């Protein structure tokens, strides 16, 4: 189809409002990572504690995506998103005005910031429900490009922390989030064709379908790799290469921008050549580049290049997964977004925390990166095992107009 047909197919203001809400929510979701160097210095954290601190919002966001997925179907996406945004704003106020002086307090803050990560389970259904099957990859790719918010955190947070103190950065974040809330309230609308709410038992019934588990596994690798690296690379570049917090943040931002900006491209490519083929290519690239990174490259510049390439593969995969999910689970897109998004957050928690423990136990990040590269290979093998069945059942030409 012509590109113009996409913009006529759905509701562009809602799509763009979803993107902005998602983008700035993700900015604060991973905020502890870019601030981790200064925070860990003031609180005297060990490498393992640093890893757990930056990983906690990822796990909290993962679990809260289930909650937000249920709210999406029962309250509709717009109201669910409003609730999540108010909680995040309140948490930032507390972090700014309260006393954040211990590792345990940082973990509590991390859990509250999980509501920002749960924006994923709202923004994607809010946009998805406006678009037909043949445009799902593009629509969810644009909405999902809110991943770029993680780059803004890496780009600006370290410098702001040096200028104003890391605790005041939480207060400064209230400004853009307040703008995003206003845009959301004015422009976002719920699609008229939303499915009827289901009982909780019906949500759990989705887990009896093995395809749900496959999608959860696939996304735990693509988004888990993306979010885990986005949260950890500032600390990684500082520890591994001795870069300053600001320079490490710039390097991280470059990597994260690469992964987030190609998410719409991943959805678009999947619409054209099929999500399965796109994912297969992505897993090969992700596994290769993560393994190369695990060897501990001597040059920081070489490491940036390799991580950018890894993020390009992972970001493309994020878009491809969500080209496939609405085709298989269109009626359950709210809960499936929550479940699949939860799995992605769990993957990010595992990667971020394992890097910290790997550094503390072995003195190197090699083990953590190598294991995650192996998970990408396992995902490729799993995809190869199910692709024929998918293409001859729900993904056949008789069942959908989309390329699978």
Secondary structure as UniProt FT lines:
FT   HELIX           3..9
FT   HELIX           12..29
FT   HELIX           31..34
FT   HELIX           36..43
FT   HELIX           47..75
FT   HELIX           77..97
FT   HELIX           103..117
FT   TURN            118..119
FT   HELIX           120..128
FT   TURN            129..130
FT   HELIX           133..135
FT   HELIX           136..144
FT   HELIX           145..148
FT   HELIX           149..164
FT   HELIX           166..187
FT   TURN            192..193
FT   HELIX           200..205
FT   HELIX           206..208
FT   HELIX           210..241
FT   HELIX           245..261
FT   HELIX           263..273
FT   HELIX           275..294
FT   HELIX           300..328
FT   HELIX           330..332
FT   HELIX           333..362
FT   HELIX           366..392
FT   TURN            393..395
FT   TURN            397..399
//
